[in-house]
Amino acid sequence: MRSSIFFLSIFILAFFTSCQPKKTIKTFNKDEFKSWAQTPPMGWNSWDCYGPTVEEHEVKANADYMAEKLKAYGWEYIVVDIRWFVENDKAGGYNQTDPHYVIDEYGRYQPAVNRFPSAKDGKGFKELANYIHNKGLKFGIHIMRGIPKVAVENKLPIKGTDGITADQVYSTEMQCKWLKDNYTIIANKPGAQEYYNSIFELYAEWGVDFIKIDDLSRPYHQGEIELIRKAIDQCGRPIVLSTSPGETPIEAGKHVQKHANMWRMVDDVWDTWPHITHLMDICQKWYPYIAPGTWPDCDMIPLGRISIRGERGNDRMTRLSKDEQYTLMTLFSIFKSPLMFGGDLPSNDEFTLSLLTNKEVLEMHRVGINVHQLFQKDGKLAITSKNSITGDVYLALFNISDSPVEVAVEINEIGVDSNCKVINLWTGEEISTTSDTFGRELDAHACGLFKLRQ
C-alpha cells in the first residue's frame, strides 16, 4: 500500500509539473563560473558537528549566528552536508541497512520532511534557502556523484529525455566504497547529461548557491565532473562547485581547475596535529594552482564545538591547542584555501570567534597574491604572499617540530629591506627590525604571522 501511494503521488506531481509554463533559462559562457568565486569562499558546513543528521532548526541557528557575528567579515555560505534526503540516518556512521530515501518521480532526492519541515508539499529546500538569503547569506548543499540506486531499481524516468530511464545510464563499476546510495553514471550514455541537468535545474529552483559533490576526486572521475560542469552552466543560476574528497591527483590539476571552483587536496581533516602537518606536505604541490575563481581546498576547519552528532569522537570542543589552532588558521589563510568552518557556530567561545574575525588576517586571505613556500625543512616552514593592493609582504613562520625552535628568513628574499615595519597580524603588535634576518622563537606547533611594510 505504501508503495502504491508513493507512485500515485509521483504521478500527480508529474502531471501538475507538466502543466507549468516553460521558463527561459540563462546559460553561462565557458569559464564564466570562475567569476563566481573570485576570492576563496567562506562559510559554515554541518558535517563536523552534525554528520549526516543535521536538522533545519540547527541550520537556521548557524545562519542566525553567521548573519549577526560573521557576515560583516566576509563569511556567507551555509552548507547542509551529506544525506539530507534520508529520514532515518544516524551519527557515527551511515544507516545503510534500511535507509528511508525521499525521492521524486524523476529520481531526484528531496529533503526529508521530518528533518526539514519547510520542505513539505514538494517545496524542497526553497524556503530554507529563502530564509538564508533574507539574511544576506548564501545557501549550499552536499550530494554524492552518480544516480540513486532506488531510481535505477524503480526504472524512474530521466527528466528531459524521450523515455530514457535511470536503469539505462548506470554502472556498478567504481561505485563509492564507503556509501552505497548511488551508482556510477556512464558519462557517454544518452540520458547521463540530462540526469545531471535535471538535478541542477531543481537546485537552481530551490535557490542553491553552492554545491559540494562527494566521491569525485579519489579516484578522479573526469567524465562525471565534465557532466556536472555542463549541467551547472545551463541551469540558469551561478552555483559554486566544490569537489570532494581528496586526495585530488596533481596530474588532474589543470582539468579540475578548468571545471571546479574548489577541490579537496586531502581526505577529511580533523582536530589532530598529524592532520595539519599532512596538509602542509600536500600543499607543496598545489601553490601554482591558487588563482581567482579556482582554489585548492584544505577541507573544513575543525575548530569550536564539533562532533555533537559527528563521525569522529564524542561531542567536544576541538582537541587542538591554542597554538595549533593559530597554526591551522594561519596555514588556511595565507594559502588562500576556502574557509568552511565545521564547528557549531552558536557554541563558539570568544577565542574561537576571534580566530574568525581578525580583519588583517582575512584581508590577507582575500587580497594576497604570489603565494609560495620559502622552505619546509628541519621542522620549520615559511610561506609568503603579497598584498595585491598595497604591496605589503605577508610572512607566515611555522614550527612543525615538537620542541621550541627559531624560524627565520632573510629579509631580502621576500622583497623588503631591513628598515621595514613589521606587524604581528594576530596581535596587532608592531615590531621593529634593522637586521637582514627576521625570525621568531616559536614553541612546538606554534606559528607567527606578519605583515612587512616598506
Secondary structure as a PSIPRED ss2 file (coil, helix, strand):
# PSIPRED VFORMAT (PSIPRED V4.0)

   1 M C   1.000  0.000  0.000
   2 R H   0.000  1.000  0.000
   3 S H   0.000  1.000  0.000
   4 S H   0.000  1.000  0.000
   5 I H   0.000  1.000  0.000
   6 F H   0.000  1.000  0.000
   7 F H   0.000  1.000  0.000
   8 L H   0.000  1.000  0.000
   9 S H   0.000  1.000  0.000
  10 I H   0.000  1.000  0.000
  11 F H   0.000  1.000  0.000
  12 I H   0.000  1.000  0.000
  13 L H   0.000  1.000  0.000
  14 A H   0.000  1.000  0.000
  15 F H   0.000  1.000  0.000
  16 F H   0.000  1.000  0.000
  17 T H   0.000  1.000  0.000
  18 S H   0.000  1.000  0.000
  19 C C   1.000  0.000  0.000
  20 Q C   1.000  0.000  0.000
  21 P C   1.000  0.000  0.000
  22 K C   1.000  0.000  0.000
  23 K C   1.000  0.000  0.000
  24 T C   1.000  0.000  0.000
  25 I C   1.000  0.000  0.000
  26 K C   1.000  0.000  0.000
  27 T C   1.000  0.000  0.000
  28 F C   1.000  0.000  0.000
  29 N C   1.000  0.000  0.000
  30 K C   1.000  0.000  0.000
  31 D C   1.000  0.000  0.000
  32 E H   0.000  1.000  0.000
  33 F H   0.000  1.000  0.000
  34 K H   0.000  1.000  0.000
  35 S H   0.000  1.000  0.000
  36 W H   0.000  1.000  0.000
  37 A H   0.000  1.000  0.000
  38 Q C   1.000  0.000  0.000
  39 T C   1.000  0.000  0.000
  40 P C   1.000  0.000  0.000
  41 P C   1.000  0.000  0.000
  42 M E   0.000  0.000  1.000
  43 G E   0.000  0.000  1.000
  44 W E   0.000  0.000  1.000
  45 N E   0.000  0.000  1.000
  46 S C   1.000  0.000  0.000
  47 W H   0.000  1.000  0.000
  48 D H   0.000  1.000  0.000
  49 C H   0.000  1.000  0.000
  50 Y H   0.000  1.000  0.000
  51 G H   0.000  1.000  0.000
  52 P H   0.000  1.000  0.000
  53 T H   0.000  1.000  0.000
  54 V C   1.000  0.000  0.000
  55 E C   1.000  0.000  0.000
  56 E H   0.000  1.000  0.000
  57 H H   0.000  1.000  0.000
  58 E H   0.000  1.000  0.000
  59 V H   0.000  1.000  0.000
  60 K H   0.000  1.000  0.000
  61 A H   0.000  1.000  0.000
  62 N H   0.000  1.000  0.000
  63 A H   0.000  1.000  0.000
  64 D H   0.000  1.000  0.000
  65 Y H   0.000  1.000  0.000
  66 M H   0.000  1.000  0.000
  67 A H   0.000  1.000  0.000
  68 E H   0.000  1.000  0.000
  69 K H   0.000  1.000  0.000
  70 L H   0.000  1.000  0.000
  71 K H   0.000  1.000  0.000
  72 A H   0.000  1.000  0.000
  73 Y H   0.000  1.000  0.000
  74 G C   1.000  0.000  0.000
  75 W C   1.000  0.000  0.000
  76 E C   1.000  0.000  0.000
  77 Y E   0.000  0.000  1.000
  78 I E   0.000  0.000  1.000
  79 V E   0.000  0.000  1.000
  80 V E   0.000  0.000  1.000
  81 D C   1.000  0.000  0.000
  82 I C   1.000  0.000  0.000
  83 R C   1.000  0.000  0.000
  84 W C   1.000  0.000  0.000
  85 F C   1.000  0.000  0.000
  86 V E   0.000  0.000  1.000
  87 E C   1.000  0.000  0.000
  88 N C   1.000  0.000  0.000
  89 D C   1.000  0.000  0.000
  90 K C   1.000  0.000  0.000
  91 A C   1.000  0.000  0.000
  92 G C   1.000  0.000  0.000
  93 G C   1.000  0.000  0.000
  94 Y C   1.000  0.000  0.000
  95 N C   1.000  0.000  0.000
  96 Q C   1.000  0.000  0.000
  97 T C   1.000  0.000  0.000
  98 D C   1.000  0.000  0.000
  99 P C   1.000  0.000  0.000
 100 H C   1.000  0.000  0.000
 101 Y E   0.000  0.000  1.000
 102 V C   1.000  0.000  0.000
 103 I E   0.000  0.000  1.000
 104 D C   1.000  0.000  0.000
 105 E C   1.000  0.000  0.000
 106 Y C   1.000  0.000  0.000
 107 G C   1.000  0.000  0.000
 108 R C   1.000  0.000  0.000
 109 Y E   0.000  0.000  1.000
 110 Q C   1.000  0.000  0.000
 111 P C   1.000  0.000  0.000
 112 A C   1.000  0.000  0.000
 113 V C   1.000  0.000  0.000
 114 N C   1.000  0.000  0.000
 115 R C   1.000  0.000  0.000
 116 F C   1.000  0.000  0.000
 117 P H   0.000  1.000  0.000
 118 S H   0.000  1.000  0.000
 119 A H   0.000  1.000  0.000
 120 K H   0.000  1.000  0.000
 121 D H   0.000  1.000  0.000
 122 G H   0.000  1.000  0.000
 123 K C   1.000  0.000  0.000
 124 G C   1.000  0.000  0.000
 125 F C   1.000  0.000  0.000
 126 K H   0.000  1.000  0.000
 127 E H   0.000  1.000  0.000
 128 L H   0.000  1.000  0.000
 129 A H   0.000  1.000  0.000
 130 N H   0.000  1.000  0.000
 131 Y H   0.000  1.000  0.000
 132 I H   0.000  1.000  0.000
 133 H H   0.000  1.000  0.000
 134 N C   1.000  0.000  0.000
 135 K C   1.000  0.000  0.000
 136 G C   1.000  0.000  0.000
 137 L C   1.000  0.000  0.000
 138 K E   0.000  0.000  1.000
 139 F E   0.000  0.000  1.000
 140 G E   0.000  0.000  1.000
 141 I E   0.000  0.000  1.000
 142 H E   0.000  0.000  1.000
 143 I E   0.000  0.000  1.000
 144 M E   0.000  0.000  1.000
 145 R C   1.000  0.000  0.000
 146 G C   1.000  0.000  0.000
 147 I E   0.000  0.000  1.000
 148 P E   0.000  0.000  1.000
 149 K H   0.000  1.000  0.000
 150 V H   0.000  1.000  0.000
 151 A H   0.000  1.000  0.000
 152 V H   0.000  1.000  0.000
 153 E H   0.000  1.000  0.000
 154 N C   1.000  0.000  0.000
 155 K C   1.000  0.000  0.000
 156 L C   1.000  0.000  0.000
 157 P E   0.000  0.000  1.000
 158 I C   1.000  0.000  0.000
 159 K C   1.000  0.000  0.000
 160 G C   1.000  0.000  0.000
 161 T C   1.000  0.000  0.000
 162 D C   1.000  0.000  0.000
 163 G C   1.000  0.000  0.000
 164 I C   1.000  0.000  0.000
 165 T E   0.000  0.000  1.000
 166 A H   0.000  1.000  0.000
 167 D H   0.000  1.000  0.000
 168 Q H   0.000  1.000  0.000
 169 V C   1.000  0.000  0.000
 170 Y E   0.000  0.000  1.000
 171 S E   0.000  0.000  1.000
 172 T C   1.000  0.000  0.000
 173 E C   1.000  0.000  0.000
 174 M C   1.000  0.000  0.000
 175 Q C   1.000  0.000  0.000
 176 C C   1.000  0.000  0.000
 177 K C   1.000  0.000  0.000
 178 W C   1.000  0.000  0.000
 179 L C   1.000  0.000  0.000
 180 K C   1.000  0.000  0.000
 181 D C   1.000  0.000  0.000
 182 N E   0.000  0.000  1.000
 183 Y E   0.000  0.000  1.000
 184 T E   0.000  0.000  1.000
 185 I E   0.000  0.000  1.000
 186 I C   1.000  0.000  0.000
 187 A C   1.000  0.000  0.000
 188 N C   1.000  0.000  0.000
 189 K C   1.000  0.000  0.000
 190 P C   1.000  0.000  0.000
 191 G C   1.000  0.000  0.000
 192 A H   0.000  1.000  0.000
 193 Q H   0.000  1.000  0.000
 194 E H   0.000  1.000  0.000
 195 Y H   0.000  1.000  0.000
 196 Y H   0.000  1.000  0.000
 197 N H   0.000  1.000  0.000
 198 S H   0.000  1.000  0.000
 199 I H   0.000  1.000  0.000
 200 F H   0.000  1.000  0.000
 201 E H   0.000  1.000  0.000
 202 L H   0.000  1.000  0.000
 203 Y H   0.000  1.000  0.000
 204 A H   0.000  1.000  0.000
 205 E H   0.000  1.000  0.000
 206 W H   0.000  1.000  0.000
 207 G C   1.000  0.000  0.000
 208 V C   1.000  0.000  0.000
 209 D C   1.000  0.000  0.000
 210 F E   0.000  0.000  1.000
 211 I E   0.000  0.000  1.000
 212 K E   0.000  0.000  1.000
 213 I E   0.000  0.000  1.000
 214 D E   0.000  0.000  1.000
 215 D C   1.000  0.000  0.000
 216 L C   1.000  0.000  0.000
 217 S C   1.000  0.000  0.000
 218 R C   1.000  0.000  0.000
 219 P C   1.000  0.000  0.000
 220 Y C   1.000  0.000  0.000
 221 H C   1.000  0.000  0.000
 222 Q H   0.000  1.000  0.000
 223 G H   0.000  1.000  0.000
 224 E H   0.000  1.000  0.000
 225 I H   0.000  1.000  0.000
 226 E H   0.000  1.000  0.000
 227 L H   0.000  1.000  0.000
 228 I H   0.000  1.000  0.000
 229 R H   0.000  1.000  0.000
 230 K H   0.000  1.000  0.000
 231 A H   0.000  1.000  0.000
 232 I H   0.000  1.000  0.000
 233 D H   0.000  1.000  0.000
 234 Q C   1.000  0.000  0.000
 235 C C   1.000  0.000  0.000
 236 G C   1.000  0.000  0.000
 237 R C   1.000  0.000  0.000
 238 P C   1.000  0.000  0.000
 239 I C   1.000  0.000  0.000
 240 V E   0.000  0.000  1.000
 241 L E   0.000  0.000  1.000
 242 S E   0.000  0.000  1.000
 243 T E   0.000  0.000  1.000
 244 S C   1.000  0.000  0.000
 245 P C   1.000  0.000  0.000
 246 G C   1.000  0.000  0.000
 247 E C   1.000  0.000  0.000
 248 T C   1.000  0.000  0.000
 249 P C   1.000  0.000  0.000
 250 I H   0.000  1.000  0.000
 251 E H   0.000  1.000  0.000
 252 A H   0.000  1.000  0.000
 253 G H   0.000  1.000  0.000
 254 K H   0.000  1.000  0.000
 255 H H   0.000  1.000  0.000
 256 V H   0.000  1.000  0.000
 257 Q H   0.000  1.000  0.000
 258 K H   0.000  1.000  0.000
 259 H H   0.000  1.000  0.000
 260 A C   1.000  0.000  0.000
 261 N C   1.000  0.000  0.000
 262 M E   0.000  0.000  1.000
 263 W E   0.000  0.000  1.000
 264 R E   0.000  0.000  1.000
 265 M C   1.000  0.000  0.000
 266 V C   1.000  0.000  0.000
 267 D C   1.000  0.000  0.000
 268 D C   1.000  0.000  0.000
 269 V C   1.000  0.000  0.000
 270 W C   1.000  0.000  0.000
 271 D C   1.000  0.000  0.000
 272 T C   1.000  0.000  0.000
 273 W H   0.000  1.000  0.000
 274 P H   0.000  1.000  0.000
 275 H H   0.000  1.000  0.000
 276 I H   0.000  1.000  0.000
 277 T H   0.000  1.000  0.000
 278 H H   0.000  1.000  0.000
 279 L H   0.000  1.000  0.000
 280 M H   0.000  1.000  0.000
 281 D H   0.000  1.000  0.000
 282 I H   0.000  1.000  0.000
 283 C H   0.000  1.000  0.000
 284 Q C   1.000  0.000  0.000
 285 K C   1.000  0.000  0.000
 286 W C   1.000  0.000  0.000
 287 Y H   0.000  1.000  0.000
 288 P H   0.000  1.000  0.000
 289 Y H   0.000  1.000  0.000
 290 I C   1.000  0.000  0.000
 291 A E   0.000  0.000  1.000
 292 P C   1.000  0.000  0.000
 293 G C   1.000  0.000  0.000
 294 T E   0.000  0.000  1.000
 295 W E   0.000  0.000  1.000
 296 P E   0.000  0.000  1.000
 297 D E   0.000  0.000  1.000
 298 C C   1.000  0.000  0.000
 299 D C   1.000  0.000  0.000
 300 M C   1.000  0.000  0.000
 301 I E   0.000  0.000  1.000
 302 P C   1.000  0.000  0.000
 303 L C   1.000  0.000  0.000
 304 G C   1.000  0.000  0.000
 305 R E   0.000  0.000  1.000
 306 I E   0.000  0.000  1.000
 307 S C   1.000  0.000  0.000
 308 I C   1.000  0.000  0.000
 309 R C   1.000  0.000  0.000
 310 G C   1.000  0.000  0.000
 311 E C   1.000  0.000  0.000
 312 R C   1.000  0.000  0.000
 313 G C   1.000  0.000  0.000
 314 N C   1.000  0.000  0.000
 315 D C   1.000  0.000  0.000
 316 R E   0.000  0.000  1.000
 317 M E   0.000  0.000  1.000
 318 T C   1.000  0.000  0.000
 319 R C   1.000  0.000  0.000
 320 L C   1.000  0.000  0.000
 321 S C   1.000  0.000  0.000
 322 K H   0.000  1.000  0.000
 323 D H   0.000  1.000  0.000
 324 E H   0.000  1.000  0.000
 325 Q H   0.000  1.000  0.000
 326 Y H   0.000  1.000  0.000
 327 T H   0.000  1.000  0.000
 328 L H   0.000  1.000  0.000
 329 M H   0.000  1.000  0.000
 330 T H   0.000  1.000  0.000
 331 L H   0.000  1.000  0.000
 332 F H   0.000  1.000  0.000
 333 S H   0.000  1.000  0.000
 334 I H   0.000  1.000  0.000
 335 F C   1.000  0.000  0.000
 336 K C   1.000  0.000  0.000
 337 S C   1.000  0.000  0.000
 338 P C   1.000  0.000  0.000
 339 L E   0.000  0.000  1.000
 340 M E   0.000  0.000  1.000
 341 F E   0.000  0.000  1.000
 342 G C   1.000  0.000  0.000
 343 G C   1.000  0.000  0.000
 344 D C   1.000  0.000  0.000
 345 L H   0.000  1.000  0.000
 346 P H   0.000  1.000  0.000
 347 S H   0.000  1.000  0.000
 348 N C   1.000  0.000  0.000
 349 D C   1.000  0.000  0.000
 350 E H   0.000  1.000  0.000
 351 F H   0.000  1.000  0.000
 352 T H   0.000  1.000  0.000
 353 L H   0.000  1.000  0.000
 354 S H   0.000  1.000  0.000
 355 L H   0.000  1.000  0.000
 356 L H   0.000  1.000  0.000
 357 T C   1.000  0.000  0.000
 358 N C   1.000  0.000  0.000
 359 K H   0.000  1.000  0.000
 360 E H   0.000  1.000  0.000
 361 V H   0.000  1.000  0.000
 362 L H   0.000  1.000  0.000
 363 E H   0.000  1.000  0.000
 364 M H   0.000  1.000  0.000
 365 H H   0.000  1.000  0.000
 366 R H   0.000  1.000  0.000
 367 V H   0.000  1.000  0.000
 368 G E   0.000  0.000  1.000
 369 I E   0.000  0.000  1.000
 370 N E   0.000  0.000  1.000
 371 V E   0.000  0.000  1.000
 372 H E   0.000  0.000  1.000
 373 Q E   0.000  0.000  1.000
 374 L E   0.000  0.000  1.000
 375 F E   0.000  0.000  1.000
 376 Q E   0.000  0.000  1.000
 377 K E   0.000  0.000  1.000
 378 D C   1.000  0.000  0.000
 379 G C   1.000  0.000  0.000
 380 K E   0.000  0.000  1.000
 381 L E   0.000  0.000  1.000
 382 A E   0.000  0.000  1.000
 383 I E   0.000  0.000  1.000
 384 T E   0.000  0.000  1.000
 385 S E   0.000  0.000  1.000
 386 K E   0.000  0.000  1.000
 387 N E   0.000  0.000  1.000
 388 S C   1.000  0.000  0.000
 389 I C   1.000  0.000  0.000
 390 T C   1.000  0.000  0.000
 391 G C   1.000  0.000  0.000
 392 D C   1.000  0.000  0.000
 393 V E   0.000  0.000  1.000
 394 Y E   0.000  0.000  1.000
 395 L E   0.000  0.000  1.000
 396 A E   0.000  0.000  1.000
 397 L E   0.000  0.000  1.000
 398 F E   0.000  0.000  1.000
 399 N E   0.000  0.000  1.000
 400 I C   1.000  0.000  0.000
 401 S C   1.000  0.000  0.000
 402 D C   1.000  0.000  0.000
 403 S C   1.000  0.000  0.000
 404 P C   1.000  0.000  0.000
 405 V E   0.000  0.000  1.000
 406 E E   0.000  0.000  1.000
 407 V E   0.000  0.000  1.000
 408 A E   0.000  0.000  1.000
 409 V E   0.000  0.000  1.000
 410 E E   0.000  0.000  1.000
 411 I H   0.000  1.000  0.000
 412 N H   0.000  1.000  0.000
 413 E H   0.000  1.000  0.000
 414 I H   0.000  1.000  0.000
 415 G C   1.000  0.000  0.000
 416 V C   1.000  0.000  0.000
 417 D C   1.000  0.000  0.000
 418 S C   1.000  0.000  0.000
 419 N C   1.000  0.000  0.000
 420 C C   1.000  0.000  0.000
 421 K E   0.000  0.000  1.000
 422 V E   0.000  0.000  1.000
 423 I E   0.000  0.000  1.000
 424 N E   0.000  0.000  1.000
 425 L C   1.000  0.000  0.000
 426 W C   1.000  0.000  0.000
 427 T C   1.000  0.000  0.000
 428 G C   1.000  0.000  0.000
 429 E C   1.000  0.000  0.000
 430 E E   0.000  0.000  1.000
 431 I E   0.000  0.000  1.000
 432 S C   1.000  0.000  0.000
 433 T C   1.000  0.000  0.000
 434 T C   1.000  0.000  0.000
 435 S C   1.000  0.000  0.000
 436 D C   1.000  0.000  0.000
 437 T E   0.000  0.000  1.000
 438 F E   0.000  0.000  1.000
 439 G E   0.000  0.000  1.000
 440 R E   0.000  0.000  1.000
 441 E E   0.000  0.000  1.000
 442 L E   0.000  0.000  1.000
 443 D C   1.000  0.000  0.000
 444 A C   1.000  0.000  0.000
 445 H C   1.000  0.000  0.000
 446 A C   1.000  0.000  0.000
 447 C E   0.000  0.000  1.000
 448 G E   0.000  0.000  1.000
 449 L E   0.000  0.000  1.000
 450 F E   0.000  0.000  1.000
 451 K E   0.000  0.000  1.000
 452 L E   0.000  0.000  1.000
 453 R E   0.000  0.000  1.000
 454 Q C   1.000  0.000  0.000
